[in-house]
Amino acid sequence: MVEGGVPFPMLSDAGGKIGKVYGVYDEDAGVDIRGRFLIDPEGKILAMEVMTPEVGRNFAELLRQVQAYQHVKATGEVTPAGWQPGKPTLKPGPNLAGKVWKEWKPEMAF
């Protein structure tokens, strides 16, 4: 644990330079609103979530999405909605287009 109790580097975005780039800077309030971005090693945004300050983000969902992207990259499979590690995935291809509902049921994710 580092000084201050946070186990990772923190930064400040005074003036909203970073927030403006990602479209989460509130000019009127002079602050960034809550934004979460998953960016791959090549700099491509894979996922993003922007919320108003009244509602917090869901860390468990962030972790699930990171695990899903890692699984997709490692296997070439795709993860359906609500997928959890160890649960069934789908094989992408033309035969799957428009037929996901035949191959995957929501209860498979839970």
C-alpha positions in Angstrom: 0.0 0.0 0.0 1.4 3.4 -0.9 1.0 6.6 1.1 -2.6 7.7 1.2 -4.0 4.1 1.1 -4.4 3.8 -2.7 -2.5 0.9 -4.3 -2.1 2.6 -7.7 -1.1 6.0 -9.0 -3.7 8.8 -8.9 -3.8 11.9 -11.0 -5.6 15.2 -11.1 -7.2 16.7 -14.2 -7.2 20.4 -13.2 -8.5 22.4 -16.1 -10.1 19.3 -17.7 -7.4 18.6 -20.3 -7.9 14.8 -20.1 -11.7 15.1 -19.6 -12.1 17.3 -22.7 -10.3 14.7 -24.8 -12.7 11.9 -23.6 -15.8 14.2 -23.6 -16.4 14.0 -19.9 -15.5 17.5 -18.8 -18.4 19.6 -17.5 -17.4 23.2 -18.5 -20.1 24.8 -16.3 -19.0 22.9 -13.1 -15.3 23.0 -14.0 -14.9 19.2 -13.3 -14.8 15.9 -15.0 -18.0 13.8 -14.6 -17.6 10.1 -13.9 -16.1 8.3 -16.9 -14.6 4.9 -17.3 -12.7 3.9 -20.4 -11.2 0.5 -21.3 -8.3 1.1 -23.7 -6.3 -1.7 -25.3 -2.5 -1.7 -25.6 -2.8 -0.2 -29.1 -4.7 2.8 -27.7 -8.2 1.8 -29.0 -11.1 2.5 -26.8 -12.9 -0.9 -26.3 -15.6 0.2 -23.8 -16.7 3.4 -22.1 -19.2 4.4 -19.5 -20.1 7.9 -18.5 -22.3 8.6 -15.5 -23.5 11.7 -13.6 -21.9 12.2 -10.2 -24.9 11.0 -8.3 -24.4 7.4 -9.2 -21.2 5.4 -8.7 -19.7 3.0 -11.2 -19.8 -0.8 -10.7 -16.3 -2.2 -10.1 -17.5 -5.8 -10.5 -18.8 -4.9 -14.0 -15.5 -3.2 -14.9 -13.6 -6.4 -13.8 -16.0 -8.6 -15.8 -15.5 -6.6 -18.9 -11.7 -6.6 -18.6 -11.8 -10.4 -18.2 -14.1 -10.7 -21.2 -11.8 -8.6 -23.4 -8.8 -10.7 -22.2 -10.7 -13.9 -23.0 -11.7 -12.7 -26.5 -8.2 -11.7 -27.3 -6.8 -15.0 -26.1 -9.3 -17.3 -27.7 -11.0 -15.5 -30.6 -14.4 -16.5 -29.1 -17.0 -13.9 -28.3 -18.7 -13.3 -24.9 -22.5 -12.8 -24.8 -24.2 -10.4 -22.6 -23.6 -11.0 -18.9 -20.8 -13.5 -19.6 -18.8 -14.5 -16.6 -15.4 -16.3 -16.6 -15.9 -20.0 -16.9 -19.3 -19.7 -18.6 -20.0 -20.6 -22.2 -18.8 -18.4 -25.0 -19.8 -18.2 -28.7 -17.8 -18.9 -31.9 -18.1 -15.9 -34.2 -19.1 -16.4 -37.8 -21.8 -15.9 -40.4 -23.8 -18.8 -39.0 -24.1 -16.9 -35.7 -25.4 -13.6 -37.2 -29.0 -13.1 -36.2 -29.1 -16.4 -34.3 -27.4 -15.7 -31.0 -30.7 -16.4 -29.3 -30.6 -20.0 -30.6 -27.0 -20.6 -29.3 -27.1 -18.7 -25.9 -29.6 -18.3 -23.2 -29.3 -15.6 -20.5 -29.3 -18.2 -17.7 -26.0 -19.5 -19.2 -24.3 -16.4 -17.9 -25.3 -16.7 -14.3 
